[in-house]
Amino acid sequence: MKASPLSLPAALHRRAGPEARRQWSGVGNAALLDEPLLGLIASRGCPGSVLLETLDRVPRWVKEGQVILSGFHAPLEIHRTTRAIALARNRLVLALATEIVIPYLAASSPSAALIAEQDVEKKAEVTTLTDRNP
């Protein structure tokens, strides 16, 4: 499959900056971008218990027909992913999502800095799944 330029829905045009709009291409059903999008962001050091708690919620999200965006990586990809690539993916998730779920956010992490920089709570509904964040 070959990626092709995406025609973004109007709501996404408003949330994404002009520079980002010129760079978007993809493969698959672009109509999914018209749906409410749940962004899932977590710090790399997410404890296993929080990961399991989050995974327990996935079946409900799927049953509700929720489109989930995340920056999670396939195991083979982790070795090639740089901090810059991970942050770029998280920026994309934050730009697209109408709701953000943050299972775990380490206070001094790059993800925490990005979320603060993006002023996420003004753009989307934000839910933190745990108060166990350091």
C-alpha positions as CSV (number, residue, x, y, z in Angstrom):
1,M,0.0,0.0,0.0
2,K,1.2,3.5,-0.8
3,A,0.5,6.5,1.3
4,S,-1.4,9.3,-0.4
5,P,-2.3,12.9,0.7
6,L,-5.2,13.0,3.1
7,S,-8.2,15.4,2.7
8,L,-8.7,16.4,6.3
9,P,-12.2,17.1,7.8
10,A,-12.9,20.7,8.6
11,A,-12.6,20.2,12.4
12,L,-9.1,18.8,12.0
13,H,-8.1,21.8,9.7
14,R,-8.9,24.0,12.6
15,R,-6.9,22.0,15.2
16,A,-3.9,21.3,13.0
17,G,-1.6,24.2,12.0
18,P,-1.0,25.1,8.4
19,E,2.4,23.4,8.4
20,A,1.0,20.1,9.6
21,R,-1.8,20.2,7.1
22,R,0.7,20.2,4.2
23,Q,2.5,17.2,5.6
24,W,-0.3,14.7,6.1
25,S,-0.6,11.5,4.1
26,G,-1.8,8.1,5.0
27,V,-3.2,4.7,4.1
28,G,-6.6,3.5,5.2
29,N,-10.0,4.9,5.9
30,A,-9.6,8.6,6.2
31,A,-13.3,8.9,7.1
32,L,-12.3,7.7,10.6
33,L,-10.8,11.2,11.1
34,D,-14.4,12.6,11.0
35,E,-15.2,10.6,14.2
36,P,-14.5,11.7,17.8
37,L,-10.8,10.7,18.3
38,L,-9.5,9.5,21.7
39,G,-5.8,10.2,22.1
40,L,-3.8,8.0,24.4
41,I,-0.5,9.4,25.7
42,A,1.7,8.0,28.5
43,S,5.2,8.4,29.8
44,R,7.7,5.7,28.8
45,G,8.1,4.6,32.5
46,C,4.4,3.6,32.8
47,P,4.1,1.0,35.6
48,G,2.8,-2.4,34.6
49,S,-0.3,-2.0,36.8
50,V,-1.3,1.2,35.1
51,L,-0.7,-0.5,31.7
52,L,-3.0,-3.3,32.7
53,E,-5.6,-0.9,34.0
54,T,-5.5,0.9,30.6
55,L,-5.7,-2.3,28.6
56,D,-8.8,-3.3,30.7
57,R,-10.6,-0.2,29.3
58,V,-9.8,-1.0,25.6
59,P,-12.7,-3.5,25.1
60,R,-15.2,-0.8,26.3
61,W,-13.7,1.8,23.9
62,V,-13.9,-0.7,21.1
63,K,-17.5,-1.7,21.9
64,E,-18.4,2.0,21.9
65,G,-16.8,2.3,18.4
66,Q,-14.1,4.7,19.7
67,V,-11.3,5.6,17.3
68,I,-8.0,5.4,19.3
69,L,-4.9,7.3,18.4
70,S,-1.6,6.7,20.2
71,G,2.1,6.9,19.8
72,F,2.7,3.4,21.0
73,H,5.2,1.4,19.0
74,A,5.5,-2.1,17.8
75,P,8.3,-4.1,19.6
76,L,10.5,-4.2,16.5
77,E,10.1,-0.5,16.1
78,I,11.2,0.6,19.6
79,H,14.8,0.1,18.8
80,R,14.6,2.6,15.9
81,T,12.4,5.2,17.6
82,T,14.1,8.4,18.7
83,R,12.8,10.9,21.3
84,A,12.2,13.3,18.4
85,I,10.1,10.8,16.5
86,A,8.1,9.9,19.7
87,L,7.4,13.5,20.4
88,A,6.4,14.2,16.8
89,R,3.9,11.3,17.1
90,N,2.6,12.6,20.4
91,R,2.1,16.1,18.8
92,L,0.1,14.5,16.1
93,V,-2.1,12.6,18.6
94,L,-2.6,15.9,20.6
95,A,-3.5,17.8,17.4
96,L,-6.1,15.2,16.2
97,A,-7.7,14.1,19.5
98,T,-11.0,15.4,20.8
99,E,-10.4,13.5,24.0
100,I,-7.1,12.7,25.7
101,V,-6.5,9.9,28.1
102,I,-3.3,10.0,30.1
103,P,-2.8,6.7,32.0
104,Y,0.6,7.8,33.4
105,L,2.6,11.0,33.1
106,A,6.0,11.4,34.9
107,A,6.3,15.0,36.0
108,S,9.7,15.6,34.4
109,S,9.1,13.6,31.2
110,P,9.2,15.0,27.7
111,S,5.6,14.0,27.4
112,A,4.7,16.2,30.4
113,A,6.5,19.1,28.9
114,L,4.8,18.6,25.6
115,I,1.3,18.5,27.2
116,A,2.0,21.6,29.2
117,E,3.4,23.4,26.0
118,Q,0.4,22.4,24.0
119,D,-2.1,23.6,26.7
120,V,-4.0,20.4,26.0
121,E,-6.9,21.0,28.4
122,K,-8.1,24.0,26.3
123,K,-8.2,21.8,23.1
124,A,-9.7,18.5,24.3
125,E,-11.3,16.7,27.3
126,V,-8.4,15.3,29.4
127,T,-8.7,12.2,31.6
128,T,-5.9,11.0,33.9
129,L,-6.5,7.4,34.8
130,T,-4.4,7.3,37.9
131,D,-3.3,9.6,40.7
132,R,-0.2,7.4,41.2
133,N,1.9,9.6,38.9
134,P,5.1,10.8,40.7
